[in-house]
Amino acid sequence: MCFSATASISAYGVISSIGAGLSAKQTQQTTVSFPLVLQNTVWKDALKGNADSLGTSVALAPYEYRILMH
């Protein structure tokens, strides 16, 4: 599911029988807002392995991205 797509930002989520994933990336300084169902949930950072909580939004620097697993 794509929940945010503009010229400067894209955010996608996927759900399967083995889990869920979330990817957010951007090309400009902006904030990614999450749908209500994803807000205030706990995920695992797919690259670092540590726990990562989602609030209502996240600020990303230009070309920064986050890949999360659930």
C-alpha positions as CSV (number, residue, x, y, z in Angstrom):
1,M,0.0,0.0,0.0
2,C,1.2,3.5,-0.8
3,F,0.1,6.0,1.7
4,S,2.2,9.0,0.7
5,A,3.5,9.8,-2.8
6,T,4.5,13.3,-4.0
7,A,7.4,14.6,-6.0
8,S,9.6,14.7,-2.9
9,I,8.4,11.9,-0.8
10,S,7.3,8.3,-1.0
11,A,6.1,5.9,1.7
12,Y,5.0,2.3,1.2
13,G,3.8,-0.5,3.4
14,V,3.5,-4.2,2.8
15,I,1.8,-6.9,4.8
16,S,2.3,-10.6,4.2
17,S,2.0,-13.9,6.0
18,I,5.5,-13.5,7.5
19,G,5.2,-9.9,8.7
20,A,4.9,-6.3,7.7
21,G,7.3,-3.8,6.3
22,L,7.4,0.0,6.0
23,S,9.6,2.2,3.9
24,A,9.7,6.0,3.8
25,K,12.1,8.1,1.8
26,Q,12.3,11.6,0.5
27,T,14.4,14.0,-1.6
28,Q,13.7,17.3,0.3
29,Q,13.5,18.4,3.9
30,T,9.9,17.5,4.9
31,T,7.8,15.5,7.3
32,V,6.1,12.1,6.6
33,S,2.7,11.7,8.2
34,F,1.5,8.2,9.0
35,P,-2.1,6.9,8.6
36,L,-3.9,6.5,11.9
37,V,-3.6,2.7,11.9
38,L,0.3,3.0,11.9
39,Q,0.5,5.9,14.4
40,N,2.0,5.1,17.9
41,T,3.1,1.5,16.9
42,V,6.4,-0.2,17.6
43,W,8.5,-1.5,14.8
44,K,12.1,-2.9,14.3
45,D,14.6,-0.9,12.3
46,A,15.5,-3.3,9.4
47,L,19.1,-2.0,9.1
48,K,20.1,-1.4,12.8
49,G,17.9,-4.1,14.5
50,N,16.8,-1.8,17.3
51,A,13.2,-1.0,18.3
52,D,11.7,2.0,16.6
53,S,8.4,3.7,17.6
54,L,6.2,5.6,15.1
55,G,4.5,8.7,16.3
56,T,2.1,10.6,14.0
57,S,4.9,11.7,11.7
58,V,8.6,11.7,11.2
59,A,11.0,14.4,9.9
60,L,13.5,13.2,7.4
61,A,16.5,15.1,6.0
62,P,17.0,15.2,2.2
63,Y,17.6,11.7,0.8
64,E,17.2,10.1,4.3
65,Y,15.1,7.0,4.5
66,R,13.8,4.5,7.1
67,I,13.1,0.8,6.6
68,L,11.1,-0.8,9.3
69,M,9.8,-4.3,10.0
70,H,6.9,-5.5,12.2
